[in-house]
Every structure is written in structure tokens, then in C-alpha cells.
């Protein structure tokens, strides 16, 4: 696999779990497991993208069309995820409630945002980029939207997150996503760091949160440098967490496909439905280094009545 090109999601994969990074980007087992969260996120992103393009082109926004498209997605997800669809999230709402709140209020927020900031113009929508990092790797990806303030000459990078609750303050100081995006915007618009503002837009919370405190770029570079060093040193020790229950390589993920869910023998047994905190420390296997992985994997497959040929 190409280890010279890195998107934020690729860097984030290593941060979440180095062994997952190895499976996906080194071994080439590239699988994707959809979830109700990812599918709703995709639908809302598409809606926001269409509205932004309408505003940029100075044409009427077809809210009725976009609402109907979201309602169709909602009906499909209600059928596809009958249990999770009605589960309460951290905000005490179901997916249905969040979508209807968005349809009633959130869908109009971007238009109002532009009215509240008359000196802003949209200069980037799903903006592609590819920029060379200081150590030679390419950073690439897409930025949800970029605004330019014609008075202050600042660029506002805005990333859309369909979170149920606001982002914790400590997670706003040095988001690697905005470190990558800052590199991109500096390259795209030949601007200075002082001209960049980073924001998260949370449509299900109807708020915009400013991210990146002073020194975020240097702190972020240090994190990225460490990731690249660890990859070069083949440090792929797993990080079993509750995220295992959403990982496409873990047998405990109810949404994972049969072709991918037995790739990792190091997951924890925390379950998204029971949310039993004791199961976070209950592991299928403990990591004993790359040199012991093949043996652990063979024992794991035998335990589940599988053979290597079936899994590969």
C-alpha cells in the first residue's frame, strides 16, 4: 500500500489503533462497515454541501427537495437499523428526533450564518487538496467548506460533525484534522497561519465551536511526526477500546462483514448495547509483539473453527 500519501482519516486510524492501521494500509485488507452514524453523517453532509453550492452560485435553495431526500434516508435507516434507530444517545434523543430537529431548524443554519456574516464568501466546498508535509509525505483529502472574510482577509475552515453533544474543550485544543487542513489552506491560498480560523459545525447541536488554541500547529506536527516514526519502526501494537465494537475487523461488531470480522484477535468485549464497563479490560488476546502474531492468529482462528484460507 502507498505509505507516502496520508489523509487525516489515515492518520486518525493509526491514532485510534495501530494494528487496525496495519491491517488496512500495510496488509491491504481494506473493508468498510457502515453504521447508522456514518450513514446519517453522509446524508447530512450531502445536504449541507448542496445548500453551500446553492449559496455560492447565488441560486434559490430547494429546501423541499433536500428535506425529502433526508426523509427518504431516514425511512431506509429505520428499516435497516431497527434497534439502534430508537436508542437514546448522549443527548437523550433518538436518530429520528435529531433528524426532525435538523429539518425544522438546522437545515437553515448555513443560510443564516452567511446573513450574519455579510463579508464572508464561500470559496471551498468539499475542497480537494494535496500538500507535501515537511518530512516528505503527501497530505491529502477534502475540506467540508472554507469561507473567506473580505474585510479581515481570514480563511475560516469549517468541518461538519454530526455529534449528538458538543465537543469537549480538551479535544478542541489540537485536533489533527485541522492541523492537516491548515497545511492545505496555507498551500491553496498562500496565506499565513494568522489568517486561519478553525471551526466545527455541529448541525444536531445547532452550534459552531471554534477549535485550535495557540500553538496547535507545532503541537500537531509533533503528533504527526511521532506517528510517522512509529510506522517506520513497525510499532503496530493494538489499542483495544469500546471502538472495537464498531471496527470492521472485530468479531464483536454486529455490522462487520464475514470477510473482515475475524482479521483482528486483540479486540475487547465491550458491547455498544449493554455498555458494560468491565468488558473494556476483557480482551480476546493480549499483544505479544509482531513476532508472536502469526501464532496468536492461528490459535484464534482454530478457536472460532476457521482456517487461514477462509479468512484470507
N, C-alpha and C positions, 0 to 999 in steps of 0.2 A: 504494500500500500504506500501511497505517496506521503512521506513524512516531512515534506518541505512546505506543504500547504496546510494552514491551520485556520479554521473558523473558530468563533467563540464557543460554539457548541462542542467542538472537538477538544478545546482546552478544558471546558467545563466537565466533559466526560472524564478526563484524567483526574480533575479535582474531586469529583464525586467518587470515582473508583478506578484506580489504575489498572486493575485486572479487566474491567469492562472495556477500558481503552485498548488494552492488548487484544482482546477478542475481536473488537470491531475494526481497529485500524492497523494492527500488526498481522493478526491471523486472517483477517478478511471475512469474518463471519458477520456480514452486515445485514442485520434484521431490524425490523421496527415493529413495536407493539403499540397499536393505538389504544387510547383510553378515552373516557368521556371528557376528561380535562383537555387533552390535546385536540380532540375534535371540536369542542366548543371554542377553544382558543383559536383554532384555524378559521372557524366561521366568523368570529368577531373581528379577527384581523382582516379578513377579506372585506367585511362590511366597512370597516374604518378606512381601508385602502380605497374602496370605491368612492366614499364620501370625500376623501382628500383629493382624489383626482377630479371630482366634480368641482370642488372649490378652486383648485389650481387652474382648471380650464374655464372658470367663471360661468359654469352652466348650472341649471337648476338641479337640486339634489332630489333624486327619486326615492324618497323615504319609504313610500308604499312598496316599491319593488324590493328594496333591501330588507324591509321588515318581513315580507312574505318569504323571502329566501331563508331568513333566520328561523321563522316559524316552521318551515319545511324541515330544516336541520333538526330543530327541537323535537318534532314528531318522530323522526328517524332514530334519534338518540334515546327517546323514551322507550322505543321498541327494542333497541339494541342493548341498552344497559338498564333493564327494568328495576334492578336493586339500587345501584348507585345513583340513578336518576332522582330518587326520592330521599336519599340520605342527606342529613343536615351537615353543613360544613362548619368551619370555624366561626363564621358569622351568624350561624343559626338559620341559614337559608338553604333551600334546595336549588338544583340547577334550573328548574323551571321558574322559580321565583326570581333568580338572578337575571335570567334572560328577559323576563317580562319587565323587570325594573329597567333594564337596559333599553328595551323597546320603547318604554314610556318616557325615559329621561336621558339615559346615557348616549343614545344614538345621535342626539342633537348637540352634544358637548363640543365637538370639534368646530362646528359652525359658530357656536357661541364664543369659543376660545379665540377664533380669528376676529370676531367683532370686538372682543375685549382687548385685543392686541392689534390695532389697525396698522401698525408699522411692520407687522410680520408678513412674510410671504412664504409659501411652501416651495422649497427648492429641491426636495428629495422625497420620493415615495417608494418604499421598498428599494432603496438606493443600493445598487451593487457596488462593491469595492474590492480592490486587491492592492495591498500595500506591503512593501518589504519591511520587516521588523529589523531592529538593529543587529541581531545575530544572524540574519540572512534568510530566515523563514518568511514565507508569504502569509500574511493575514488576509483572509477574505471572508465575504459574507454579504448580508443585506441589512440595511438600517431601515426600521419601520417608517420614520419620517424625520425630515430635517427642515427647520424653519430658519429664515434669515431676517434679522431685525435691521431694517433700513436706516434706523436712527443710531442705534448703539453699535451697529456693524458686528453683532454677535450671532453665532450659529447655535441654535437650540436643537440638540439631539433628543428625540423622544422615542422611547421604546414602550410598546404596549404589552401589559401583563394582565391576564385575566385571573388575578388573585382574588380571593374572597375577602381578604382583610388587608389593611395597609402593610407595607414592608417595614420590618423592624429597623430602628435607627442604626444599629450596628452594621446592618447589611447594606446601608446606603453610603458608607464611607469610601469603600474601594471596590466597586463592582467591576470584575474583569471584563464584563461585556462592554462597559463604557470606556475602559482603557483601550480595548481594540477599536471601538468606534471613534475614539479621539484620534488615534493614529490615522484612521481612514479619512476623517473630516479635515484634518490638517493637510493631508495629501490631496484630497479632492478640491478643496477651496483655497489652498495656500494661505491658511490663516494661522494665527498664533494660539497657544494654549489659553491665553487670557480671553480669547474671543469665543470660547466654547462653554456652553451650559448643558448639563446632562439632566434629563428628566425621565421618570417613569410615569406613564399614564395608565391608571387602573380603572377601566370602564365599569367594573362591577362594584367599585367603591365610589365612583364619580369624583375622583381626586387625581391631582397631579403631584408627584413627590419629586423634589429636587434631590439629586444624588451627587456623589463625589465631593468630598471635603478637600481642603488644601493639602497638596502633596499626593493626591490619588494616583497621578500618572507614574511617579517614581516608585510608589509602593506597589502599584500594579505591575510595573516592569520587573520588580524583584520577584513577584509571584510567578510571572510568566517565565523568567529566566530559570527559576527553580524547577518548573515543570519540564522545560527542555533538557535540563541537566539530568533529571530523574529518568526521562525517557531514554536519553543516551546511555545511561548506566543500567538500563533494563530493570528499573525498580517498578514492578507491577503488583505490589502487594495489595490484595483486595481490601476494601473498606465496607464491611457488612453493616448496613443501616436499614431503617424502615424503607428506604428507597428500593431495596431488593424486591419488595412486593410489586414494584412497577417495572422491574428490569426484565428486558426481553430474554435474558439468559438464565433467569432463575426459575426453578420448578414451582416455586410458590406463587408466581404471578399468574392469576387466572386469565389474563388477556394474552399471554405469550403463546406463540405457535409451537406445535410439536417439534418443528425442525430446529428451534432455537433454545427451548426452555431447559435443556439439560447440558448446556455448554459450561455452566459455572457450578463447581461443587463447594463454594465457600459462602453461600448466602445465609442470612439469618432468618429465623422463623417468625418474625413479627408479621402480623396479619392486618391488612387495612380494615377489615370488618370488625374483628374483635379488639384490635388496638391494645393487645396485651403487652405491657412494657417489659415483662420478664422475658419475652421471646426475642428481645433485641440481642441478648447475650447468648441465646441458644443458636449455635452455628451448625450447619451441615458438616463442615470440616474446617480445621484451622490451617492457615497458610504456613507452609514449611519451606518456602523458597521455590524458585523455578526448578531446581534440580529434583525436587520431590513431587512436582506437579503431575507428571505422567502416571506415577504410581497411585497418587490420590484419585486421579481421574478414573483410572481403571477400576479401582475399588468402588468408586461412586456409581459407575455405570453398572457394575455387577449387582450392586445393592438394588438398583432400580430395574434389574432384568433387561438391560440394554447392552448392546455391544458398540464398539467404536465405529464400525461401519455404518450402523443405523444413525448415529449422531452426526457423523461427518457427511 
